[in-house]
């Protein structure tokens, strides 16, 4: 990983988040409204989900509608193992409670990412030989089948959902704010470095022309499966963070079903397919816009939908297209006018 301006900005951002988390955990008199924590955590989780979906829909040019299924795997894995195994791990660790909480959280993240990646392989291996609408239908079916299965498993709370009971082994909200910021920055850095690497160039080649990519020796099937698995892994990370933060998971269409998948696809498409900057920006906008429209009560969703429709009509390629916003682009001077 190169020490780029984006990495430096990310490090400063994480340092600020760590300072805020430390001040709040130590009960410092510095005020910080919990509403901002809540919005910041939601934005960070959506950033992880949008950048991870961008690996499949943006970089490789596939069309997945089942990303919320991998989010569900991470959520239920995090909550289930925090109650079945988490207390044992917490009790057998040495050190202060804060350190043990972080170790438990990292263990849950590793499990959630692993299970989600396995789920991505199970879905991707048979389905990624398909293209276009057929792939979208298969991935959509996967997400809905998974949600229905969860609704009928009593060990996962069935239709009532799964509640996290051992909250003492989970980091407090300020610490969760820091870890969500850390993983959101990690998802951006990994995506950026991945697209600049050899496998990332293979992703882009598959997106531009799959037949030509095969002609030059790229195993397009293997490339798409790898992108799908990495994307699912980061969605699993986001699911663990979301489940542990909310302390519960419910198999609803809005949370882990079709509607959530559509919202994530919307983030990627509006930002620009293949643009990490666009995915991050629209994750901010789509998370915050409903909050800003709360004063309109019943009409806010209408205004929200109209704003999205207008944006797609005015800018169908997305806000950034396939471009990225960099410091060098911001510093670039406009050409001098002709004399």
C-alpha positions as CSV (number, residue, x, y, z in Angstrom):
1,X,0.0,0.0,0.0
2,X,1.5,3.3,-1.1
3,X,1.4,6.4,1.2
4,X,-1.0,8.4,-0.9
5,X,-2.8,11.6,0.2
6,X,-6.0,9.5,0.6
7,X,-4.2,7.2,3.1
8,X,-2.9,10.2,5.0
9,X,-6.3,11.8,5.2
10,X,-7.8,8.4,6.3
11,X,-5.2,8.1,9.1
12,X,-6.0,11.6,10.3
13,X,-9.7,10.8,10.2
14,X,-9.1,7.6,12.3
15,X,-7.0,9.5,14.8
16,X,-9.8,12.1,15.3
17,X,-12.4,9.2,15.6
18,X,-10.1,7.5,18.2
19,X,-9.7,10.7,20.2
20,X,-13.5,11.2,20.3
21,X,-14.1,7.6,21.3
22,X,-11.4,7.9,24.0
23,X,-12.9,11.1,25.4
24,X,-16.4,9.7,25.5
25,X,-15.3,6.4,27.0
26,X,-13.4,8.1,29.8
27,X,-16.5,10.2,30.5
28,X,-14.8,13.4,29.5
29,X,-16.8,16.6,29.8
30,X,-16.4,17.2,26.0
31,X,-20.0,17.0,24.7
32,X,-20.9,14.8,21.7
33,X,-24.5,14.1,20.9
34,X,-25.4,10.4,20.6
35,X,-27.3,11.2,17.4
36,X,-24.1,12.0,15.7
37,X,-22.7,8.7,16.8
38,X,-25.7,6.9,15.4
39,X,-25.6,8.7,12.0
40,X,-21.8,8.2,11.8
41,X,-22.1,4.5,12.4
42,X,-24.9,4.1,9.9
43,X,-22.8,6.0,7.3
44,X,-19.7,4.0,8.0
45,X,-21.6,0.7,7.6
46,X,-23.2,1.9,4.3
47,X,-19.8,3.0,3.0
48,X,-18.4,-0.5,3.6
49,X,-21.4,-2.1,1.9
50,X,-21.3,0.3,-1.1
51,X,-17.6,0.0,-1.7
52,X,-17.8,-3.8,-1.4
53,X,-20.7,-4.0,-3.8
54,X,-18.8,-1.7,-6.2
55,X,-16.2,-4.5,-6.5
56,X,-18.7,-6.7,-8.3
57,X,-21.1,-4.2,-10.0
58,X,-18.6,-1.5,-10.7
59,X,-15.2,-3.2,-11.2
60,X,-16.2,-6.5,-12.8
61,X,-19.4,-5.2,-14.5
62,X,-21.7,-7.9,-13.1
63,X,-25.1,-7.2,-11.6
64,X,-25.7,-8.6,-8.1
65,X,-29.0,-8.0,-6.2
66,X,-28.3,-10.2,-3.3
67,X,-25.7,-8.2,-1.3
68,X,-28.0,-7.8,1.7
69,X,-27.8,-11.6,2.1
70,X,-24.1,-11.3,2.9
71,X,-25.0,-8.5,5.3
72,X,-27.4,-10.9,7.0
73,X,-24.8,-13.6,7.3
74,X,-22.5,-11.1,9.1
75,X,-25.3,-9.8,11.4
76,X,-26.5,-13.2,12.6
77,X,-23.0,-14.5,12.9
78,X,-21.9,-11.6,15.1
79,X,-24.9,-11.8,17.4
80,X,-25.1,-15.6,17.6
81,X,-21.4,-16.1,18.5
82,X,-21.4,-13.1,20.8
83,X,-23.8,-15.2,23.0
84,X,-22.4,-18.6,22.1
85,X,-18.7,-18.5,22.5
86,X,-18.2,-14.8,23.1
87,X,-18.6,-15.0,26.9
88,X,-16.2,-18.0,27.1
89,X,-13.5,-16.1,25.0
90,X,-14.0,-13.0,27.1
91,X,-13.6,-14.9,30.4
92,X,-10.4,-16.6,29.2
93,X,-8.6,-13.5,28.0
94,X,-6.2,-11.5,30.1
95,X,-6.0,-7.8,30.4
96,X,-8.4,-4.9,31.1
97,X,-12.1,-5.2,30.0
98,X,-11.6,-2.8,27.1
99,X,-8.9,-4.9,25.5
100,X,-10.9,-8.1,25.9
101,X,-13.9,-6.4,24.3
102,X,-11.8,-5.5,21.3
103,X,-10.4,-9.0,20.9
104,X,-13.9,-10.4,21.1
105,X,-15.1,-7.9,18.4
106,X,-12.2,-8.8,16.1
107,X,-12.9,-12.5,16.5
108,X,-16.6,-11.9,15.6
109,X,-15.5,-9.8,12.6
110,X,-13.2,-12.6,11.5
111,X,-16.0,-15.2,11.7
112,X,-18.5,-12.9,10.0
113,X,-16.2,-12.1,7.2
114,X,-15.2,-15.8,6.8
115,X,-18.8,-17.1,6.7
116,X,-19.9,-14.3,4.3
117,X,-17.0,-15.1,2.0
118,X,-17.9,-18.8,2.1
119,X,-21.5,-17.8,1.3
120,X,-20.2,-15.7,-1.6
121,X,-18.3,-18.7,-3.0
122,X,-21.4,-20.9,-2.6
123,X,-23.5,-18.4,-4.6
124,X,-20.8,-17.3,-7.0
125,X,-19.4,-20.7,-8.1
126,X,-22.7,-21.9,-9.7
127,X,-24.1,-18.5,-10.7
128,X,-21.3,-16.5,-12.1
129,X,-21.3,-18.4,-15.4
130,X,-24.5,-16.4,-16.0
131,X,-24.5,-12.8,-17.1
132,X,-26.7,-9.7,-17.0
133,X,-30.3,-10.1,-15.9
134,X,-29.9,-13.9,-15.3
135,X,-27.2,-13.2,-12.7
136,X,-29.3,-10.5,-11.1
137,X,-32.3,-12.9,-10.7
138,X,-30.1,-15.6,-9.2
139,X,-28.5,-13.3,-6.6
140,X,-31.9,-11.8,-5.8
141,X,-33.3,-15.3,-5.2
142,X,-30.3,-16.1,-2.9
143,X,-31.0,-13.1,-0.7
144,X,-34.7,-13.8,-0.4
145,X,-34.2,-17.6,0.2
146,X,-31.7,-16.8,2.9
147,X,-34.1,-14.4,4.6
148,X,-36.9,-17.0,4.5
149,X,-34.6,-19.7,5.9
150,X,-33.6,-17.4,8.8
151,X,-37.3,-16.6,9.5
152,X,-37.9,-20.4,10.1
153,X,-34.9,-21.2,12.3
154,X,-35.8,-21.1,15.9
155,X,-32.1,-20.9,17.0
156,X,-31.9,-17.6,15.1
157,X,-35.0,-16.1,16.7
158,X,-37.2,-17.0,13.7
159,X,-39.5,-14.1,12.6
160,X,-39.0,-12.3,15.9
161,X,-35.3,-11.8,15.3
162,X,-32.2,-12.5,17.3
163,X,-31.3,-10.4,20.4
164,X,-27.8,-9.9,21.8
165,X,-27.9,-10.6,25.5
166,X,-24.2,-10.4,26.6
167,X,-23.7,-6.7,26.0
168,X,-20.9,-6.5,28.5
169,X,-18.4,-8.2,26.2
170,X,-19.1,-5.8,23.4
171,X,-17.3,-2.4,23.1
172,X,-19.4,0.6,24.0
173,X,-20.9,2.9,21.4
174,X,-17.9,5.4,21.2
175,X,-15.5,2.5,20.6
176,X,-17.9,1.0,18.0
177,X,-17.9,4.4,16.3
178,X,-14.1,4.1,16.0
179,X,-14.1,0.5,14.7
180,X,-16.8,1.3,12.1
181,X,-14.7,4.3,10.9
182,X,-11.6,2.0,10.8
183,X,-13.3,-0.7,8.7
184,X,-15.0,1.9,6.4
185,X,-11.5,3.4,5.7
186,X,-10.1,-0.1,5.2
187,X,-12.8,-1.0,2.7
188,X,-11.9,2.2,0.7
189,X,-8.1,1.6,0.9
190,X,-8.5,-2.1,-0.1
191,X,-10.8,-1.3,-3.0
192,X,-8.4,1.4,-4.3
193,X,-5.3,-0.8,-4.0
194,X,-7.1,-3.8,-5.4
195,X,-8.2,-2.0,-8.6
196,X,-4.6,-0.8,-9.1
197,X,-3.2,-4.4,-8.7
198,X,-3.0,-7.2,-11.2
199,X,-6.3,-8.9,-10.2
200,X,-7.9,-5.5,-10.2
201,X,-6.9,-4.9,-13.8
202,X,-8.4,-8.3,-14.6
203,X,-11.6,-7.1,-13.0
204,X,-11.7,-4.1,-15.2
205,X,-10.8,-6.2,-18.3
206,X,-13.8,-8.4,-17.6
207,X,-16.0,-5.4,-17.2
208,X,-14.9,-3.8,-20.5
209,X,-15.0,-6.9,-22.7
210,X,-15.2,-10.4,-21.3
211,X,-14.5,-12.1,-24.6
212,X,-11.3,-10.0,-25.2
213,X,-10.2,-10.7,-21.6
214,X,-10.5,-14.5,-22.2
215,X,-8.6,-14.1,-25.5
216,X,-5.6,-12.6,-23.7
217,X,-5.5,-15.4,-21.1
218,X,-7.6,-14.0,-18.2
219,X,-9.6,-16.7,-16.4
220,X,-12.8,-14.6,-16.3
221,X,-14.8,-17.1,-14.3
222,X,-12.1,-17.3,-11.6
223,X,-11.8,-13.5,-11.6
224,X,-15.5,-12.9,-11.1
225,X,-15.7,-15.5,-8.3
226,X,-12.7,-13.8,-6.5
227,X,-14.4,-10.4,-6.8
228,X,-17.6,-11.9,-5.5
229,X,-15.9,-13.5,-2.5
230,X,-14.0,-10.4,-1.5
231,X,-17.1,-8.3,-1.8
232,X,-19.1,-10.7,0.3
233,X,-16.4,-10.7,3.0
234,X,-16.5,-7.0,3.5
235,X,-20.3,-7.2,3.5
236,X,-19.9,-9.7,6.3
237,X,-17.7,-7.3,8.2
238,X,-20.4,-4.6,7.8
239,X,-23.0,-7.1,9.0
240,X,-21.1,-7.9,12.2
241,X,-20.6,-4.2,13.0
242,X,-24.3,-3.5,12.3
243,X,-25.6,-6.4,14.4
244,X,-23.3,-5.8,17.3
245,X,-24.1,-2.0,17.3
246,X,-27.9,-2.5,17.1
247,X,-27.8,-5.4,19.5
248,X,-30.4,-7.3,17.4
249,X,-31.2,-8.5,13.9
250,X,-34.7,-9.0,12.4
251,X,-35.3,-10.8,9.0
252,X,-37.1,-7.9,7.4
253,X,-37.1,-6.8,3.8
254,X,-35.8,-3.3,4.7
255,X,-33.0,-4.6,6.9
256,X,-31.5,-7.7,5.2
257,X,-33.8,-8.3,2.3
258,X,-34.7,-7.1,-1.2
259,X,-35.2,-3.4,-0.3
260,X,-31.8,-3.2,1.4
261,X,-30.2,-4.8,-1.7
262,X,-31.9,-2.2,-4.0
263,X,-30.7,0.6,-1.7
264,X,-27.1,-0.6,-2.0
265,X,-27.3,-1.0,-5.8
266,X,-28.7,2.6,-5.8
267,X,-25.7,3.9,-4.0
268,X,-23.3,2.3,-6.5
269,X,-25.3,3.4,-9.6
270,X,-25.8,6.9,-8.4
271,X,-22.2,7.4,-7.4
272,X,-21.0,6.0,-10.7
273,X,-20.3,2.3,-11.5
274,X,-16.6,1.7,-10.8
275,X,-16.1,4.9,-8.8
276,X,-15.0,4.4,-5.2
277,X,-15.4,8.1,-4.5
278,X,-19.0,8.0,-5.9
279,X,-19.9,5.0,-3.7
280,X,-18.6,6.8,-0.6
281,X,-20.4,10.0,-1.5
282,X,-23.8,8.4,-2.2
283,X,-23.5,6.3,1.0
284,X,-23.3,9.7,2.8
285,X,-26.2,11.2,0.8
286,X,-28.6,8.3,0.9
287,X,-28.0,7.8,4.7
288,X,-28.4,11.5,5.6
289,X,-31.1,12.6,3.1
290,X,-34.0,10.8,4.9
291,X,-32.9,12.3,8.2
292,X,-32.9,15.8,6.7
293,X,-36.4,15.3,5.4
294,X,-37.9,14.2,8.7
295,X,-39.6,17.5,9.1
296,X,-41.8,16.6,6.1
297,X,-43.0,13.5,7.9
298,X,-45.2,11.4,5.6
299,X,-44.0,13.2,2.4
300,X,-40.3,12.9,3.0
301,X,-40.0,9.5,1.1
302,X,-41.8,11.0,-1.9
303,X,-39.3,13.9,-2.0
304,X,-36.5,11.4,-1.4
305,X,-37.6,9.3,-4.4
306,X,-38.1,12.3,-6.6
307,X,-34.6,13.6,-5.9
308,X,-33.2,10.2,-6.9
309,X,-35.2,10.1,-10.1
310,X,-34.2,13.6,-11.1
311,X,-30.5,12.8,-10.4
312,X,-30.7,9.7,-12.7
313,X,-32.4,11.7,-15.4
314,X,-29.9,14.6,-15.3
315,X,-26.8,12.4,-14.7
316,X,-27.5,8.8,-15.8
317,X,-23.8,7.8,-15.6
318,X,-23.7,8.7,-12.0
319,X,-22.2,11.6,-10.1
320,X,-18.6,10.6,-10.8
321,X,-19.0,8.1,-13.7
322,X,-15.9,6.0,-13.5
323,X,-13.6,8.8,-12.2
324,X,-12.1,9.3,-8.8
325,X,-11.7,12.5,-6.8
326,X,-8.1,12.9,-5.9
327,X,-6.0,15.8,-4.4
328,X,-4.1,16.1,-7.6
329,X,-7.3,16.6,-9.5
330,X,-8.4,19.3,-7.0
331,X,-5.0,21.1,-7.3
332,X,-5.0,21.0,-11.1
333,X,-5.3,24.5,-12.5
334,X,-7.7,25.2,-15.3
335,X,-6.1,25.9,-18.7
336,X,-5.3,29.6,-19.3
337,X,-7.7,31.3,-21.7
338,X,-6.5,32.1,-25.2
339,X,-5.1,35.5,-25.7
